[in-house]
Amino acid sequence: GKQLKHKMLDIKKQIRPMIFSINDTGTTSIEEKFQNTVLRPIIKLQHELILCYFEQFLKRKKSKLKERIREMADKLLRIAAERALRKSEVMEASPDQWNAFCSRFPYAETDDQMNAIEDVVNDMSSGRPMDRLICGDVGFGKTEVALRAAFVAANSGTQVAIIAPTTLLARQHFKSFEERFRGTDIRVSQLSRFVSTSQMKKNREALREGAVEIVIGTHA
């Protein structure tokens, strides 16, 4: 840019008298005179030139980054506004069925677990799209939150898909869900490579026909 060109001209102007000053008489040697009057100032000016170029480079990058952040913020605001205006199905379970299902949980719920369950159930009954992520370490009760959310959805006539990252975890969740929903009208099936081809075909068909309320598998 113009600023860079001006800096280069300044360097030329400063170097020119330095070179001619070597011919001046003095007590120092020509080599030392050359180092003091030409080399060191040139190196200093080179550093200034590099710094000037780097500052301009950062300004350009910063300007582009600000524009990208602004575009991302506008996009997120638009998505949030659209979601706030949309309606979703109200999902609720009858108090008697809900209490009966919750009583089958063999452990005492922690405070955080109960808060997460209440928040999720409230979201499902609000009539608006849910925008919530449940996080927790291993053994902190995330599966029970998913079980109760699946129970509410299935009792509202909605099919539920539980997606696990591995086939082993899919099988583990299938066993947990199968055990908890045993004796209810809610049917659970599994779709993973641990299921035979013939059974996979039957499970898919049952899912299409609405004969299965909850299906558990991997993203594949």
C-alpha positions, 0 to 999 in steps of 0.5 A: 500500500501507500504507507509501505511505499512511503516507508521504502522511500524513507529508508532510501533517503536515510541510507544515501547519506550514510554511504557517503559518510564513510569517506569522512575522515576519522579515527575508526577503521573503514570496516567499523565505520561501515558497520556503524553508519550503514549496516546497523541502521539498515538492519534497524530500518529493515526491522521497521519495514517488516513491522510496518508490513506486518501491521498492515497485514494484521489490519487486513486480516482483522478487518476480514475477521470482523466481517466474518464474525458480523456475518456469523452473528447475523446468521445466528440471530436470524436462526434464533428469531426463526426458531422463536417464531416456530411452533412444535408439538406439545408433548406431555405424559399423564401424571399417573403414568409419569409417576409410575415410570419414574418410580421404576428408577432404582436410584435416588435422583441427584439435584442436578439430574432432577433439574435437567429432567424438569428443564427437558420436560418443560421444554417438551411441553412448551410448544416451542422447538427445544434448544438444550444440551445435557452434559455430564460425566460418566455415571452422572445420570444422563441416560435417565434424562434421555429415558424420561424424555423418550417416555414423554415423547412416546406417550405423546404419539411421537417416535423416538430415535436414540443415536449412539456413537458406537455399536457397543454403546447402542447395545448398552442403551438398548438393554437399558431402555428395554429393561425400563420399558418392559411391561409398558405399551412402549416397544423398543428396537435396535438397529446396529450390526449386532442385529441380524439382517433378517431382524434388521429388516423386521425392525425397519418395517415395524418402524415404518408401520409405527409398531415401534415407538423407540429405536436405538442405533448408530448414525450408520 
